Amino acid sequence: MNSPISSSFSDFTDTNAFTRIPRVSALAAGPGGRVVASVAESDEHGSKLDSALWALDPEGLAPARRLTFSEEGESAPRFAPDGSLLFSSRRPDPDSEAKGAAAVWRLPEHGEAGPVAWTPGGLSVCGVADDGSVLATTSVLVGATLDNDAERRQARKDAKRSTIWHTGMPIRHWDHELGDVSPRLVLAAPDGDIRDLTEGADTVALTGASADLSPDGGTVATTWTERVGGGQTRTGVALIDTGSRKRTTLLAADDDQEYGSPLFSPDGTLLAVKRTTVSTPTDTAYGFLEVHPLEGGGPVVVDVGDLTVKEYVWSHDGTLLVAGDLHSSGAVLAVDPHTGRVRTVAEGSVFTSLAPAPDGSVYALRSDLTTPPRPVRLSPAGEQRELPAPGAVGALPGAPERVRIEVGGVPVNGWLCLPDGASGADPAPVMLWIHGGPHTSFNTWNWRWCPWLAVARGYAVLMPDPAMSTGYGHAGLNRGWPRLPDVVFGECEALLDEVLERPELDGSRTAVLGASFGGFMTNWIAGHSDRFSAVVTHAGLWALDQQHRTTDAAAHKTRVHGHEDDLPEWYRNYSPHHSAERVTTPVLITHGNRDYRVPISEALRMWWDLVSGWDGPPETMPHRFLQLTGENHWVLAPSNSRVWNETVLAFCDQHLLGADPVPEVLPW
């Protein structure tokens, strides 16, 4: 790939500088060859990431140019049909009552930005019609309307009232509460008039909704969720006439399948959707990409092979572009929506934020294990050119290598990141990282789990894609289901044993680390193996009978795994807390208080079990707990990310390299 980018960061021993690397997070392509990126940077104190919009040179020659500068930040760029740039921002507007919530703003090619629409619940753009009408999501307090929502929100704030009246599930999602507001879809006309298209929607119907607006502005396609028995929900796709606001069901969900991510074709006659089967104790959820003609006829089901679909977008000529995970890497496919025929546009990297341009080229963010997301132009001929943008990374402290082994006749792939200078005379200690999900892949850059911070300190990092990883078709997703840690560890351990045959790796100094599902794996491994010198678990599941009914995903977990009285053997064998007394390896627990996917109660219970079960003097107890009181399932604040990385590395240094113990008062 042709790249004009010079190195701007290469010292991976400096975690503070690492957390301050600018991050390109979204792209938009517009008429006249214009390309805009959203770039997030740490504030002065490292307390948060602030986003701004930058103009990029589509030819990849000139430096990027910053477009917006407000303290509140700007994000989610999208070009309107007239060539102006829409974006989301909490910046104040002195000429309106808009304050606090995100509004939609419009930046003309020449001139200053001005507000398009605002609601007290904030606005997030879903689609733009040819006449400039904007479809957006917002919310109102339960029982409120767009007209009185601001007044009711202020009254609630003044009274410091924080009650939520629940009438069913769900009640939480990742890191925020559900049930106090009703999500809505609104249509903002070019003159700024806003209409609620979904008056009467309850608190569940549009939670996490994915919606799109037809090019003529006459129809909205949206996901629509309904509660069913047993605490479950089902999500289908509905069509809403923007004139009458009449809603009709297009694709109904049932006990076996659901639908999501509807997207209109440029001529408005086709709708791309993702059909997902409902997971069961014997089968995980499988995704199918379908193209539905809106004027009648059956859908075209697209065969994407082993690709796990992550996103799709229509090009200007009516081709459907699809990006996803593939074989521990990624690819972009072009789909003929009428025949389902597929051709490969790009591969060998992970591509996100696809942004087709009118000239047939496609802009995207390209990343892999060595490079954070970087804007690239994919030409119609298949050539790739990187565009100058903030946040480039230069020389790495080592190199990645694909590794592979067969386990029971099934290939298991992964990446081995080797530090420079590792040799038979000076072998490197080894970290085994187990990814979360479990349906994901170690195929791209990760700001929280960046292997190069460990490699810079002399560690080799092995990152397998074992059973249930994405990018290996439905068979790969289902291998090891329903979340069988012995199957996953068997494959990870086999690949670890294979690479430890190398003289440049030291098999006597190893650690195992993981987060979320990977944290569940490390917790389970801690009670079933003593081969590692240290265990690091972030947001890990510990007591499955507890977690399955307190997670925000309780409906899914209980549907697949049932009750412990129904499956006593599964819970006894696979819930890590049953093996607490067998944990002899030093364990570092890290967890965010605002994590609702794996509630903090998992860490609290694990910490009690480990501390109360320690037989020796308290001062000799080797386990540690890093509590992140302001974080959720991830570690987002740059300052917390620095502390997390330094603590993890210091804990491994102590137990693998014989370094000094982590201080009682953290110095970072």
Secondary structure, DSSP 8 states (H G I E B T S, - for coil): -B---------TT-HHHHHTS-EEEEEEE-GGG-EEEEEEEE-TTSS-EEEEEEEE-TTS-S--EE----TT-EEEEEE-TTS-EEEEE----TTSS--SS-EEEEE-SSS--EEEE--TT--EEEEE-TTS-EEEEEEEETT--TTTHHHHHHHHHHTT-------SS--EETTEE-SSEEEEEEEE-TTS-EEES-TT--SSTTTT--EEE-TTSSEEEEEEEEE-GGG-EEEEEEEEETTT--EEEEE---SSEEEEEEEE-TTSSEEEEEEEE---SS----EEEEEEETTSS--EEE--TT-EEEEEEE-TTS-EEEEEEETTEEEEEEE-TTT--EEEEEESSEEEEEEE-TTS-EEEEEEETTEEEEEEEE-TTS-EEE---S------SEEEEEEEEEETTEEEEEEEEEETT--SSS-EEEEEEE-SSSS--S-S--SSS-HHHHHTTT-EEEEEE-TT-SSSHHHHHHTTTTT-HHHHHHHHHHHHHHHTTSTTEEEEEEEEEEETHHHHHHHHHHTT----SEEEEES----HHHHHHHSTTHHHHHHHH--TTTSHHHHHHH-GGGGGGG--S-EEEEEETT-SSS-HHHHHHHHHHHHHT--S-GGG---EEEEETT--SS--SHHHHHHHHHHHHHHHIIIII------SS---
